């Protein structure tokens, strides 16, 4: 049993983070290639600026998505009390499911409001006005890092999931000026980004764990000539980018796996001991049971979007919990589409090197691999400006400023942190000292003592992760500690 665990689903990757190993090369400055477009004709034609897609590779069975980018214009009829207003009048566009607004200068903040109306593709009905979270600069790479200084980063709002749509109307209104003050302005180069997540990947649904028998493909009846010698359905060939993103988890699951299966605490410790010895387990006796994690392959990440190399930090001393602020109007079946949309928005629209968060959790408690580099490794994210080093970011999909997060999501945060923080010997109820990379709460270089499980607002002046989710972090800490056996 122990040999099987160590060879197939062991935690060698996780221990590699604890022990010094050579890290990946530094990130390159620009993304690799763009994704294949899945856009189809709209009901009526209108000028749309779409980011140039590449042609699909031979044998592709799903479409990785597309982004329409439309410049916002002045709306004189909407101008009120001296406040600048920009937007788009109601129009037909190609299919999309997520929206956000971007602008040229990443240091410029949008002081005002963003509202959108969208038309549902299936019914043709227009929604009411929906507000988009404007304060998103706190979710970013640290100042002075290669990712932040790449020259590709833009200012952006949080993305908003609106579901399958084919029409849009936008209005962005600057704050009304105070008495005697100059008229308020809006950032330059504002554009609305309409993101199509593309088709679902040709793999098992995220909500249904694969059995051990189907993890490497279904068996075929004897006598079928498939050109293979194993008697299994041949798995589609991985692209070099997909292989690289999967190989960093290869000590946990076979290459190309759609999920990493959960282990009991005993199985987790046995696999760790087989790889590194009983002494290693004795040194870190509080590793929680590994939870089930849907890989990037499982949720359909287009690996050609991100930058090629992986970037690591030294350790994982704390976990920052976020809400994605994308709204709560999604089903758990749609969660992979939400992730693909956020990923595309982070990379193609906002100019980041990859998905910003290290992990995501949906309202049903499913856990997803986020930024590429290995779920057990100390991957440098772009989630908590000023505190991305030696930490990890977990985004709970949804908006939890006024809505209570589902208990399944809070439990998933506890399970994930019990395992991942346990690999680094951290007590979820304890404190960690991190060095600020610079932000609006702590100046660069400040040594800050934070909860090992913190909310985003603990490191930066922001509403994130929403008042209701922030109020559940005490429960997450105590539950996580129990999973670790403390």
N, C-alpha and C positions, 0 to 999 in steps of 0.2 A: 504494500500500500504506500509506504513512504517513498519508495523508489518511483512509483507511478506519479505521485504528487509532485515530486521534485522535477521529474522530467517533463510532465505535460502541463501542470497548472501550478507549479511551485512559485515561490515568491523571490526568486533570484533577482529579478529586476528591482524589487523593493529594497533588498539588502544592498544592492549596488549603490543605492543612494546613501546609505549609512557608511559604507566603506569608500575610501577615495578611489575614484576611477577617472580615466580621461573623459573630459566632457566633449560635447559636440563642437564643431567649428562655429565661429561667430556667425550671426545672422547676416545674410546678404542684404543689400540695401533695397532691393525691389522685389515685388512678387514675381512669380515665375510666369504663368500664362493665365489667360482668362478662360472662363467656362463656356461650354456649349450653350447656345440660346435655345430656350424652349418656347419662345414667344410665338403666338399665332396671330392671325389678323384680328383686329378689333371690329366692333360693329360699324364704326365709321372711321375714316382715315383722319388723322390729325398729326402734326409734326411732333415726333418723339425722338429724343436723343438717347439711343441705347448704347451701352458700353459694348465694344466690339467683341463678339464671341468667336471662339475657334471651332473648327469643324469637329464633329464627333469622331472618336476613334472607331475603327472597324470592330464590330461585335458588341458595342455598347448597348446595354439593355435598359438604361434609364437616362433621363436628361437632367444634367446637373443644375439647370436654372439660368436665370438672366436678370439683368438690372436695367430698368429704364431710368434715365436721369434727365429731368426737365427743369430748365431755369425758371425761377420765380420772377414775376413781373410786378411793377407797381400797380396797385389797385386804388386809383384816385377816388372812386365811388365809396370805398370803405374807410377812407381816412377820417379819423375822428380826434378832436381835441389835440391836434398837432402831432399825433403819433403816426409814425411811418407804418404803412401796411403793404405787404407784398404777398403774392400768391398766384393761384391759377383759378380761372373760372371753370365751371363744370365742363368736363370733356371725356371723350372715350379714349381709352388707352389699351395696350395689350395686357393680357392677364397678369395679375400680381396678387400677393397675399400679405405683404408687410411693407410699411412705409416709414420714412424718416427724412429729416431735412439735414443737409450738410452745407458747409460754406468754406471759403478758402483758408482763412487764418485759424489754426487750431487754438491759438491763444485768445481769440475773440470769443466773448460769451454772448449768448442770445438772451438779452433782457427783455422779455415779453412773453407772448403766448403763441403756440402753434396749434391749429385745429384743422382737421381733415374730415371730409365726407367721402364715402366710397359707395360704389354700386355693386351689389352682389351679382356674381356671374350667373348663378342659377335662377334667381328670381327677378333680376332687373330692378330690385328695390334699392332706393338710396337710404343710407344710414343717416342718423342725426350727426351733428358735429361732435367729433371725438377729440379730446385733448391729447397732445403728445408731450411727454416729459422733456423739457428743454435743457435741464441742467445735467449734462452727460460728461462734462470734461473731467469729472472725478473718476470716471472709468477710463483709465488710460495708462500707457507705459510711463515709467518714471522719467522726470525731466533729465536731460543729458544722456539718455541711453540711446544706443543705435536705432532702436525702433522709433523712439520719439523724434529723433533728429534725422530720420531717413529722407525727409523732403516730400513724402507721400501723404503724411497725416493731414486730415482736415478736421475742422470743427464739426460737431454733429449733435443732434438730439438723440435721445434714446429711440430705438425702433419700436413701432407699434404693430402688433399682429391684427389684421383686419379680416382675414379669411379670403377665399377666392373672390376676386373682384376684377372689374374691367372698366371702371369709371372712377374719376377722382375730382375733388375740388379742394383747394387749399387756401388758407389765409393765415398769414403770420403778422402779428400786430406788436409793434414795439410798446414798451411801457409808456403810459401817458406821462409827459414831463411835469415836474413839479412847478408850482407857481413861480414865474420869473426865470425858470431854467430853460436851457436851449432844448429844441425838439429832440426827442430820443431818436436814435438811429439803429439800424439793423446791420448785422455782419454782411460783408460784401460776398458776392458770388454764391448766393443761396440757391439751392436746387432741391427739388423733391426727388427722393430715390424710391422707386417702386420695384420691389424685389419679388421675383417668382422663384419659389424654392425648387422647382423642377419636380420630376416624377419620384415616387418612392423607390428606394433601391430594391433590387431583385434579391431579397433575403427575407428571413423570418421576421415577422412583426416584432417591434421592440418590447411590446407588452407580454409576449409569450416566450419564456425561456426555452432555448433549444435543449432537447434531451441529449444525453451522451451519445445515443445512436445516430442522431441527425447532425451532430456538430461538424462532421466532416463529409456530409452528403448522404443522401438516402441510398440504400442498397438496391441493386438491380437484380431481377431474376437471372438465374444462370442461363447462359446461352446467348445473351444479348451481346452483340459485338459493338463496344463503345470505343475501341481503340485504347482502352486502359487495361491494366493488369490487376487492378484492385477490386473490380466488380462494383465500383462506386461511380455515381454520376460525376463526370469531370467538372471541377470547380473552374469558373471563368478565370482566365489569366489576370493577374494583378498588374497594374501599371507600375513603373518604377517608383512613382510617388506613393502609391497605395502600399507597395511592399515596404517602403521605408517607414511609413506611419504605423504599419502593423508589426514590423520586426522589433520595434522597441518594446512590444508586449509579448514577444515570442517565448519568453521564459514562463509566461503565465498561460498562454493558449496557443494553439497552432496558428500559423500564418494565415491571414485572411479571415479570422473568426469575427463573427458579428457581435459576440458578447463574451465577457469573462465571467464564468459561473461563480456563484457564491460558494464559500467553504465554511464549515463550522469552525469554531475557535480551535478545537483540537486539530482539525485538518490543517488550518493555517499555521499553527505552531509546529506541527509535524513536518510540514513542507519546509519551513524555515530551519528547523533543526537538521533535516537531511542535507540541506545545502550548506549550512554554516556551522553546524554542530550544536550540541546541547548547551554549550557555554554561551552561544549567541542568544538562545532563548532565555537563559538565566539572566543575561544582561538586559534583555528587553522583554520582561514577562507579561507586559500588558498590551500586547498587540490584539486588537479586536478581530472578530471573524471577518474575512474578506467578503464584502457585499457583491452582488451581481452588478456588473457594469456593462452597459451597451457601448461598444467601441465606435470609433469614428466610421468604420466600415459599416457597422450596424445601422447608424442613423443616416448614412449616405453622404458623408463629407466628400466634396470634390477636392481631392488632394492636390490638384493642379493650381488651385487658387492661392494657397498659402506659399510663404517663402520656403525654400527647399530645406534649409538646415534647421536643427532644433537648438534652442538656447536653454541652458540650465543655470540654476542658482545652487548654492552650496547645500542647503538643507530646507526642511519644512518645519518651522518653529511655531507657526500659527496658521489658522484658517480664517479667512474673511468671508462672511456670508452676505450675499447680495440678493435683491430681487431684480429680475431682468427689466421690469417696468414696461413690458410688452403687452400688458393687459391680461385678463383672465378668460377671455372668450376663445379658448382652445380646448379641444378634447385631448386626452392622453394619446389617442391614436394619431393626432396631428402633431404631437411633440417633435418627432423627427423633422417634420417640415418647418416647424418654428426654429429649430436649431440650424437647419440648413440656411434659412433666411437670415438669422442673426449672423451666422458665419460669413455669408456673402456680404452683408451690410458692414460688418467689421472690417473685412479685407478690401472689397472693391469700392465701397462708398466712403468709409472712414479712413482707409489707407493704412490699416494695421497689418502686421505680418501674418496673423492667424486669428482664430477665434480668441476672444480676450480672456475668458474664464478657463480655469483648469478642469472644472466639472460643472455639470448642470443637473438639476433635479426637477422632474415634472410634478404636477399636482397629485399624481397617483403613487409617487414615491420611487419611480424608476430613476436610476442614476446613469448619467451619460459621460463618457470621456469627452473632455473639451479640447483645449490646446494640445496639439500633437507633441509627442516626445516620450510618452510612456506613463501609464496611470500610477505606477509606483515610484516614479522618478521625480526629482525636484525641478519641475519645468517652470521656467520663468514666464509668468503671465502678464496681462495688461488689464488688471481688474480693480486695483486699489492704488490710485496715484500716490506715490511716495512710499508705498509699502509692498511692492511686488517682490522684492528680494527676500528670500528665505520664508516665503509664505505660499499659500495656495488660495485660489478664489473659487467659491461655490455659488453659482447663480440658481436660485429657485425661480423657475419660469412663472411669470405672473407679476402682478402689481399688488403689494400688500401694505399700502399706506392706510387704507380703510377696510380692506377685506382680510379676514382671518385666514392664515395659511392652513391647508389641510394637514391633519395630524400625520398622514402618510409621508408628506414632504418633510416635516420636522424630524420624523423618525429616520428617514433616509439620510438627512444631514448628520444625525447622530451615528448611524451605522458607518457612513463613509469616513467621518472624522475618527471614529474609534480605530478603524483599520489604518488609515493613512498616517495619522498623527502617531499611532502606536509604533509604526515602523521607525520613527525618529525619537521614540522614547518620551513623547509628550503626554502629560496628563491634561485631558480636556477641561478640567476644572482649574487648571493652574494659570500661571502668567508666563509671558515671553517678552524679552526685551529685543526690540527691532530698531534699526537705525533709519530715520526718515530720509527719503530721497527728495523731499521738498513737496510742500502742499500748503493748503490754506489753514490747516490746524497746527501743524508742526513744521518748523523750519528745517531746511536740509542739514543733515548731520546730527540732529537731536536724537538722543537715546530715549526711547519711549517704551514704558512697560504696559503691555496690553494683555487682555484675556487671550488664552490660547485659541479659544473660539470667540472671535469678535465679529461685530457687525461692521459694515463698511463705514458707517458714521463714526466709529471709534477712531478711525485713522484720517478722516477727511470730513469737513463740514458739509453734510449732505443728508437728505432724507433717507437714502438707501440704508438698509434693506426694507424700508417702510416700517412705520411704527408697530404694526401688528406682528410682523415677522420678527422684528427686533425684540419684542416682548416675549418671544418663544425661545430665545437663545439660552436662557437659564435652563429650560427643560432639555434642550439639545445637549448642553454640557453635562448635566447629571446623567442623562440616558447614555451618552457616549462613554462616560466613565464606567457605567455598569457593563456595557458591552465589552470593555477592556478587562473586566474582572476586578475593578478597584472597589 
